[in-house]
Amino acid sequence: MKAGGLHAIEALLADRIGLDPAALPRGMLGRAAKKRMEEIGTDDLASYALKLAASEPELLALTEEVVVPETWFFRDEQPFAWLRDQIAARWLKEPALPRLRVLSLPCSSGEEPFSIAIALSKAGLPKNRFTIDAVDVSARRLESARAGVYSANAFRGPAATATEGFFQPHAAGFELDPAIRALVRFHRASALDPNLFKSAQLYHIIFCRNLLIYLCSTARERVESTLDRLLEPDGWLVLGHADRLGGDGRATRFQAVGDPACFTYRKLAASSPTPSAIRHKPIHKTSPIIPPASRPSVQLEIAEDLLAEAETLANQKRHALAVAACERAIQRNGPSARAYHLLGTIHHAQGDRDRAEDCFRKTVYLDPRHELSLLSLALLAEQKGDHAAAAGFRRRAKRRHSAETN
Ligand SMILES: C[S@@+](CC[C@H](N)C(=O)[O-])C[C@H]1O[C@@H](n2cnc3c(N)ncnc32)[C@H](O)[C@@H]1O
């Protein structure tokens, strides 16, 4: 594959769907482009890049090959418990409140918006008191969502209990109750589209989970601006635990509030107020910002989740995402041997020996008996020809090993 054509394709995808090429497993974009080129019968990457720039259907077809659709019912659980509490605290108590408007962006194959619909129904909110819109850029995922039939993979962890009574067995898996399916309106669009829902009413709650993590920084800024525009001034934004707002020296328009385990945010006061701010009362009193230090166990749990996610991403060779998740874990809960060891392993796999060594050294600084990091340092020292240092690290690792087996 010629690098120039691939760069043009990367730039196009970054502009249209915001995809950060570094978020993809190595070689994936090349393989996706090759697959599309075979389907349309060309073997010239440069002319394929030109076709892509000129043809919306082809851009969509390539998009289908590169998006990460991973999702499941009641993913991460806490945001749905938080949603139920919001409803109990406010919407069930105040029947005169306007109809609750919720947006799931992106919704992938529908598990998230349908979980919202199930959560609201179980909370006892009548169906004429809420609307749920769901948006994704992938036509293929939306087709699955509209079909409402799911394999066992869509039910992980607590999802089996949370969804009990809402599915019927089906030849292809499990079929969602049509009454729940009717509660969600699906739309195909990009979160970067400045005209998305331009004249629609604003949302009280937007779930925007597990999208920002895949986007380049300019795209994150554009999505933030979409979210800012579509959210009521007193509305809530719910992110995924690996998603990041702001960054690259840019301030975010949102502020984390409430229980850190739910990743809920509200607009900062300076952020574009709209006339509806005057019309509606706040849907819930803003919870105090909980400083990380005051919730050590939750912070620790989140950092552990992030590291587990980072390990999965590293195993899938999605190195840039894995590094980002490790860095977020360190930001949340401070340096840890587990985080630095993983960072060291990733840098080593990428051939960056200096950074790998730096991370393994930090690991053994934090945990002087970290056997795997000691062995990795021995290997790196060996590769540099420093046999004495290598022997020293090996001795330390061996002492650690003997202490553990005695
Ligand atoms: C990992 S899924 C997340 C689904 C769900 N929010 C969740 O957390 O389980 C990411 C989804 O983002 C969609 N996506 C990627 N770029 C997008 C964009 N620019 N606009 C809208 N959807 C996008 C993909 O098609 C994919 O379905």
The ligand as a Tripos MOL2 file, in Angstrom:
@<TRIPOS>MOLECULE
LIG
   27    29     1     0     0
SMALL
NO_CHARGES

@<TRIPOS>ATOM
      1 C1        -18.0170    1.5430   20.9400 C.3       1 LIG1
      2 S1        -19.5660    1.9940   20.2180 S.3       1 LIG1
      3 C2        -20.3330    2.7720   21.5950 C.3       1 LIG1
      4 C3        -21.7960    2.4500   21.7140 C.3       1 LIG1
      5 C4        -22.4440    2.8290   23.0550 C.3       1 LIG1
      6 N1        -22.4750    4.2530   23.2470 N.3       1 LIG1
      7 C5        -21.7470    2.1570   24.2090 C.2       1 LIG1
      8 O1        -21.0300    2.8310   24.9520 O.co2     1 LIG1
      9 O2        -21.8930    0.9500   24.3960 O.co2     1 LIG1
     10 C6        -19.0110    3.3220   19.1850 C.3       1 LIG1
     11 C7        -20.0040    3.6960   18.1010 C.3       1 LIG1
     12 O3        -19.6640    5.0120   17.6370 O.3       1 LIG1
     13 C8        -20.0850    5.1110   16.3020 C.3       1 LIG1
     14 N2        -19.4130    6.2790   15.7190 N.ar      1 LIG1
     15 C9        -18.1060    6.4100   15.4000 C.ar      1 LIG1
     16 N3        -17.8730    7.6500   14.9290 N.ar      1 LIG1
     17 C10       -19.0500    8.3120   14.9660 C.ar      1 LIG1
     18 C11       -19.4660    9.6350   14.6260 C.ar      1 LIG1
     19 N4        -18.5850   10.5140   14.1480 N.pl3     1 LIG1
     20 N5        -20.7570    9.9590   14.7960 N.ar      1 LIG1
     21 C12       -21.6590    9.0610   15.2710 C.ar      1 LIG1
     22 N6        -21.3300    7.8040   15.5980 N.ar      1 LIG1
     23 C13       -20.0440    7.4350   15.4710 C.ar      1 LIG1
     24 C14       -19.6980    3.7680   15.7200 C.3       1 LIG1
     25 O4        -20.4210    3.4710   14.5480 O.3       1 LIG1
     26 C15       -20.0110    2.8190   16.8790 C.3       1 LIG1
     27 O5        -21.2830    2.2550   16.7000 O.3       1 LIG1
@<TRIPOS>BOND
     1     1     2 1
     2     2     3 1
     3     2    10 1
     4     3     4 1
     5     4     5 1
     6     5     6 1
     7     5     7 1
     8     7     8 2
     9     7     9 1
    10    10    11 1
    11    11    12 1
    12    11    26 1
    13    12    13 1
    14    13    14 1
    15    13    24 1
    16    14    15 ar
    17    14    23 ar
    18    15    16 ar
    19    16    17 ar
    20    17    18 ar
    21    17    23 ar
    22    18    19 1
    23    18    20 ar
    24    20    21 ar
    25    21    22 ar
    26    22    23 ar
    27    24    25 1
    28    24    26 1
    29    26    27 1
@<TRIPOS>SUBSTRUCTURE
     1 LIG1         1 GROUP 0 **** ****
